[in-house]
């Protein structure tokens, strides 16, 4: 992994892809990861020259990234792909207002309240997506459960039970939809055969883009802790 020298030095992930015709630079708003996509045959020296030319932009973008950690009033978290800042609120439940997530009650328990809000929202969104895709393929699932899993974003059991990570609610909505389409497709094909992927492609023709997001950005969703001991 190349390093852009300076104070502090910046690690850069180089992603060579046959689809890239030119260099494309991205700084993740979730975790500050810097990624440079480039044509397969381009030399690394050219990439480094490009990075040095863009150094001011990179460092300004990194300043705007709020470090993740224990979620509390004043911190920022992604909700359905949007970065929201937590502020003290009134009422009984967290409410989204513009670019803020207003969290009522004891500020010391803000993280716990936000986790409960996200899980409730995740269940609603995942049930809606699962119902939609199951109806399209003419299948039914028997239950939907949420967990906080690091090894997988979802699963489908032989008895038609669907499981999802509730942290998917922090990802962009189409990423959540892709995981729902993927697991629902297992109701028809309990494997990853060509027939399975054909079902996924029929449900979501551009699924590869959302699958790629999970591989490159999904790990950042696990970095948010909602209590000092982590989220359950």
C-alpha positions in Angstrom: 0.0 0.0 0.0 1.6 3.3 -1.1 2.1 6.1 1.4 1.6 9.8 0.6 4.4 11.4 2.7 3.6 14.4 4.9 2.3 15.2 8.3 0.6 12.8 8.9 1.4 10.3 6.2 -1.6 9.0 4.3 -2.1 5.4 3.3 -3.6 5.0 -0.2 -5.3 1.9 -1.5 -4.6 1.4 -5.2 -7.4 -0.4 -7.1 -6.5 -1.5 -10.6 -9.5 -2.2 -12.8 -9.9 -3.0 -16.4 -13.0 -0.8 -16.5 -11.1 2.3 -15.5 -9.9 4.6 -18.4 -8.4 7.2 -16.1 -7.5 7.7 -12.5 -10.3 8.3 -10.0 -9.7 9.4 -6.4 -12.1 8.8 -3.5 -12.0 9.6 0.3 -14.6 7.6 2.2 -16.8 9.8 4.5 -17.3 6.7 6.7 -13.7 5.9 7.7 -11.4 8.2 5.8 -10.0 5.5 3.5 -8.3 6.9 0.5 -8.7 4.9 -2.7 -7.3 5.5 -6.1 -8.8 3.6 -8.9 -6.6 3.3 -12.0 -6.3 1.4 -15.3 -4.7 -2.0 -15.1 -1.5 -1.2 -17.0 -0.8 2.2 -15.5 2.5 2.5 -13.6 2.5 3.2 -9.9 4.9 6.1 -10.4 2.1 7.8 -12.4 -0.3 7.2 -9.6 2.0 8.7 -7.0 2.5 11.8 -9.2 -1.3 12.1 -9.4 -1.6 11.7 -5.6 1.0 14.4 -4.9 -0.8 16.8 -7.3 -4.0 16.1 -5.4 -2.5 16.2 -1.9 -4.2 19.4 -0.8 -7.6 18.1 -1.8 -7.0 14.8 -0.1 -6.0 16.4 3.2 -9.0 18.8 3.2 -11.3 15.8 2.6 -9.7 13.9 5.5 -10.3 16.8 7.9 -14.0 16.6 7.1 -14.2 13.0 8.2 -15.4 12.6 11.8 -13.6 9.7 13.5 -15.9 6.9 14.4 -15.9 5.4 17.9 -18.4 5.4 20.7 -21.6 7.0 19.4 -22.6 10.1 21.5 -24.1 13.5 21.2 -21.9 15.5 18.8 -20.6 12.5 16.8 -21.6 11.6 13.3 -23.0 8.4 12.0 -24.3 7.2 8.6 -28.0 6.4 8.4 -29.2 5.0 5.1 -26.0 6.2 3.6 -26.4 9.8 4.9 -24.0 11.3 7.4 -26.0 12.6 10.3 -24.8 14.5 13.3 -26.3 13.5 16.7 -27.8 16.4 18.7 -29.9 16.6 21.8 -33.6 16.4 21.0 -37.0 16.3 22.6 -39.9 13.8 22.6 -39.7 10.1 23.0 -37.8 8.8 19.9 -34.9 9.9 17.8 -36.0 12.0 14.8 -34.1 12.9 11.6 -34.2 16.6 10.8 -32.1 17.7 7.9 -28.5 16.5 8.5 -29.2 15.9 12.2 -30.4 13.0 14.2 -32.2 14.5 17.2 -31.9 12.1 20.2 -34.0 12.8 23.3 -33.4 11.7 26.9 -30.3 11.3 29.0 -27.3 12.2 26.8 -25.2 9.5 28.5 -27.6 6.9 27.0 -27.7 8.5 23.5 -25.7 5.6 21.9 -28.1 3.0 23.3 -31.1 5.0 22.1 -29.6 5.4 18.6 -28.9 1.7 18.4 -32.5 0.9 19.3 -33.7 3.4 16.7 -31.4 1.9 14.0 -32.5 -1.7 14.7 -36.2 -0.7 14.5 -35.6 1.1 11.2 -33.5 -1.8 9.9 -36.3 -4.3 10.6 -38.8 -2.2 8.8 -36.6 -1.6 5.7 -35.4 -5.2 5.5 -38.9 -6.7 5.9 -40.1 -4.4 3.2 -37.3 -5.3 0.8 -37.5 -9.1 1.6 -41.3 -9.1 1.1 -40.8 -7.3 -2.3 -38.2 -9.7 -3.6 -39.9 -12.8 -2.2 -43.1 -11.9 -4.0 -41.2 -11.4 -7.3 -39.8 -14.9 -7.2 -43.0 -16.5 -5.8 -41.4 -17.7 -2.6 -42.1 -17.1 1.1 -39.8 -16.8 4.1 -40.8 -18.0 7.6 -39.0 -15.5 9.8 -36.7 -12.5 9.8 -34.1 -12.0 12.5 -31.5 -9.2 13.1 -28.1 -9.7 14.6 -24.8 -7.8 14.9 -22.6 -10.2 12.8 -19.2 -9.4 11.5 -18.7 -12.5 9.4 -21.7 -12.0 7.1 -24.3 -9.4 6.2 -27.1 -11.9 5.8 -28.0 -15.6 5.6 -30.8 -17.9 4.6 -31.5 -21.2 6.4 -32.9 -24.4 4.9 -36.2 -23.8 6.6 -36.6 -20.3 4.9 -35.4 -18.2 7.8 -33.7 -14.9 6.8 -31.0 -13.2 9.0 -29.5 -9.8 8.5 -27.0 -7.6 10.2 -28.9 -4.6 11.5 -25.9 -2.4 10.6 -27.0 -2.6 7.0 -29.3 0.4 7.8 -26.2 2.6 7.9 -25.3 1.6 4.3 -26.9 3.3 1.2 -30.4 2.0 0.7 -29.6 0.1 -2.5 -26.8 -1.8 -0.7 -29.4 -3.0 1.8 -31.7 -3.9 -1.0 -28.9 -5.9 -2.7 -28.4 -8.0 0.5 -32.1 -8.6 0.8 -32.2 -9.7 -2.9 -29.2 -12.0 -2.4 -30.7 -13.8 0.6 -34.2 -14.0 -0.9 -32.6 -15.6 -4.0 -31.4 -18.4 -1.7 -35.1 -19.3 -1.0 -35.0 -20.7 -4.6 -31.3 -21.7 -4.8 -29.4 -22.7 -1.6 -26.0 -22.3 -3.3 -24.0 -19.8 -5.3 -24.4 -21.4 -8.7 -24.9 -19.6 -12.0 -28.7 -20.2 -11.5 -28.5 -18.4 -8.1 -26.7 -15.4 -9.6 -29.1 -15.3 -12.5 -31.9 -14.8 -9.9 -30.0 -12.0 -8.2 -29.4 -10.3 -11.5 -33.0 -10.5 -12.4 -34.0 -9.0 -9.1 -31.3 -6.3 -9.2 -29.5 -6.0 -12.5 -26.8 -3.7 -11.1 -26.1 -5.8 -8.0 -22.4 -6.0 -8.6 -22.0 -2.3 -7.8 -23.6 -2.7 -4.4 -21.8 -5.9 -3.7 -18.6 -4.1 -4.4 -19.5 -1.3 -1.9 -19.9 -3.9 0.8 -16.4 -5.3 0.1 -14.7 -1.9 0.0 -16.7 0.2 2.5 -18.7 -2.3 4.6 -16.1 -2.8 7.2 -16.4 0.8 8.4 -20.0 0.1 9.6 -18.6 -2.2 12.3 -16.4 0.5 13.7 -19.2 2.4 15.4 -19.8 1.5 19.0 -23.1 2.3 20.7 -21.9 1.7 24.3 -18.5 1.5 25.9 -18.8 -2.3 25.6 -19.9 -2.2 21.9 -23.4 -2.7 20.5 -25.5 -5.9 21.1 
